Amino acid sequence: MSKTRSRGTFLFGVLSVLAILFLSPILIVLMNSFKGKFFISDTPFKFPDAQTFVHLKNYTEGVAKTGFFNAFGMSMFITVGSVAVIVLLTAMTAWYITRVKTRLTKLLYYIFVFSMIVPFQMVMFTMTKTANMLHLDNPLGIIVIYLGFGAGLSVFLFSGFVKSIPLEIEEADLIDGCNPVQSFFHIVLPILKPIAITVAILNVMWIWNDYLLPMLVIGTEYRTIPIAIQYLKGGYGSIDMGAMMAMLVLAILPIVVFYLLCQKYIIEGVVAGAVKG
């Protein structure tokens, strides 16, 4: 009993240290967002005091300089649209290639899995040229591109979960007169809720924080939050650190809230999605 208790205490201590290490960058950014920009570089780890505290000045200046609310709306549109398309279409794809056993569906599955290991840097230049030729260099077009890059992992997770669903449930629905599409939406999709939320969380965190793909595809004409924050960097490397820290806080706040609301589904979904048939 003492060994078990000592191991538990040791594990708790290790996890506590790791939690502090992981949370400290966020706390440092939050702390510095209320300090004058000239004090951030000199005393980055010091709490704001009467001399360094500037109230909400950094936030108001950052919002004005970056056009934050326009960028927030653009990021929200791209993220919500991309995640909705990814979850719906990859769930249907995974269900089809799992239930229909042919050489083609087996090949498609391995293509999706292989796409996860292809580095983005390998295809980004050809992808940018192709997006321009197909007129996908706009907020609607980039949703299609995100679907392509997010399909690999999403199909992999959904496929593992579909394999754990008893086939008899779908057969009973078909006997009752439903066609395959109705069976998917009435039976399969509600059962996929845990893994669907997991896929949504993973893709939301990726798409919301992505800088490189929007910069390459839609550029500065349609600024997302990461692109807007980058424009706080002035000439000769000068950066308004106060405004940048404030905008970083506003940028990560929605994703942190979304993650906290949905995090209980992550482990359940990932474990279920890793089931082998």
N, C-alpha and C positions, 0 to 999 in steps of 0.2 A: 504493500500500500504506500509506503514511504517513497519507493522508487517511482511509482506512478505519479505521486504528488510532486516529486522533485522534477520529473520530466515535464509535467504540466507547467510548473513554475518556470522552468527553463524555456519552454516553447513560448509561453506567454511573454517572457522578457524579450526573446528574439523578435517575435511578431510586433511587440510594442516599439522596439527600436526601428524596425523596418517601416512601421506606420509613420513614425516621426520623420524618417528620411524621405518618404514618399510625399508627405503632406507639407514638409518645410518649404519647397519651392513655391507652392500656392500661397502659403502664409506670408512669405517674404514679398511676393508680388502684391498681395493685399495690403500689407503694412506700408510698402513704399508708394502705393497709389494715393496715400494721403499726405505725402511729404513733398516739399518743394523740390523741383527738378535739380537744383544745384546741390542738394544735400543727399540725393540718392546714391550717387557715385562715391561720396566721401564716407557715408555711414549707412551702407545698405542693410546691415543687420540690427540697426538700432531702432527702437520704437519711436514713433513721432512724439515730439515734445512741443512745448510752447513756441520754440523757435522754428521748428521744421514743419509743424502741422499747418496745412493749407485748406482744410475743410474739403469741399467738393470742387475746388478750382480745377484740379487735373481732369475731373470727369467732364465738366462743362466745356473746357477747352478741347479736350479730346473728341467729344461729340461734334463740336463745331468744325474742327480741322479735318476730321475723317469722313463727315457725312455718315455717321454711325448708323442712324436709323434706316437710311436707304440701303446701306450695306447689310444691315440686319435683316431687312425684308428680302433682299436678294438671296442671302444665305439660307433663310428659312424656306423660301420657295424651292430652291435647288435641293436642299436637304430633304424636305418632306416629300417632294415629288420623286426624287431618286429612290428614297427608301421605300415608298409605297410601291413603286414599279418593281424594285428588286424583290421585295417580300412576296408580292402576288405572283409574278412571273416565274421566279425561281422555285417557289413552292409547287406550282403546277408542273414545271419541268421535272423537278425531282420526283414527284408522284408518278409521272408518266414513265420516266426511264427506270423507275424501281418496279412498277407493276407490269410493264410491257417488256418481256424478256426476249430481246432480239440482239443480233450482232450490232445493229445500228445504235440501239440505246446503250449497249455496253460500251461502244466506242465513244458515244457522246459523254458518258459519265467520266471516262478516263481523260477526255479532252478538257472537261471542266476542272478535274483535279489537277491536270498538268498546268492549266492556266494560272493556278495559285503560285507556282514556283517561277514564273517568268517575271523577271525584274521590270518595273515600270520604265526605268531608264533605257531599257533595250528597245522599247517600242514607242517612246514618247515623240520622237521626231516624225516617224511615219504616221503615227496616230494624229498628230497635229495637222499634217498635210492632208490626210484622209478626211478629217473633220472639216477642214476648210473646203475641200472639193465637194463634200456632201452637204454643205451648208448646215453643219451641226455646231458651228461656232457662235452659239447663242444660248440663253438660259434653258430653252427647251431641248436643244440638241445635246447639251452636256449631260442631261438626265439619261439619254440613251448611252452615252459613253460611260457614265457611272454604272449603268446596268451591266455593260460588258465587263468592266473591271471587278465588279462586286459579285458577279454570277458564280465564279468558281467556288469560293468558300461557302456561299449561301446554298448552292445546290448540294455541296458535300454534306453540310449539316442537316439540311432537310431530308436528304436521301437516307441518312442514318436513322432519322426519326421515323420516316415512313415505314422502314423495314420492321420497326417495333410495333406497328399497328396491325392487329389481326385482320387478315383478308376477309374473314367471315362477316365482319361488320359491313364492309362495302358490298359484299355479295347479297346480304339480307336487304340492303337498300335497293339494289338493282332488281331483286325479286319483287319488291313493293312497287315497281314501275318507274323508278328514277333512271335517267340516262347517266352516263359516266360524268358529265359536267355537273349535273345536279348532285350526284353522289359526292363529288369533290367538295362542293361548297356547303352541302348540308352535313356531311359526316367528317370528311378528312380535314378540311380547313379548321373547324373548331378544335379538333384534337391537336392540331399543329400549333396551337396558341403559345405554349411555352417556348418552343424553338423559334417561332416567328418573332416573338418579342426579343429573344436573344440575337437573332439575325438583325433585327431593327436596331438594337442598341449598338452592336458592333459597327454597323454601317453608318449610323448617325454620328458616332464619335469620329469615324474616319472622314466622312464627307464634310461635316461641319468645320473641322480643323484643317482641311486640305487647302494648301496654298498653290502647289505646283500645277495641278491639272487645270483649275480655273484660270491661272495666269497664262498658261500655254494656249488654252482653247478660246476663252472669251476675253482675256486681257483686262485692260483697265476700263473698258466701256461699260461693263457690268461688274462693279466691284463687290466682291464678297468681303466678309469681315477680315480674314487674314490679309487680303490684298489692301484693304483700306488702312489697316494698322501699319502695314509696311510703308505706307506713304508718309508716316510720321518721321521717317528718316530723311533728313535734309541733305544738302550738299556737303561735300567733304567729310562725310561720315557723321555729321551732327545729328543727334537724336533728342527729341523732347521726351526724356525718360519719364517724367511725371505723367504726361498724357498717355504715353505708351503703356505704363503700368495700369492706369485706370481703364484703358480700353481692353487690356488683356483680362482684367477682372470681369468686365461686362461680357467679354467673348466667351469665357469659360463658365460663367454662371448658369446659362440655360442648359448646357450639356451636363453639368454637375447635378442640377435639379432633376433632369430627365433620368440620369443614371441612378440616382438615389431612389427614385420612384419605381424603377424597373429592375434594380439589381438582384432582387430575390429570384428572378427567373433565369439569371445567367448560368449559374452552375447546373441547375436542372436541365436547361436546354442544351448546354454544351455536352453534358454527360450523355443525355439521350441521343444527341446528334452523332455521337461517336460509336453508337451501337453497330456492330457488324452483322450483316445478314448471313 
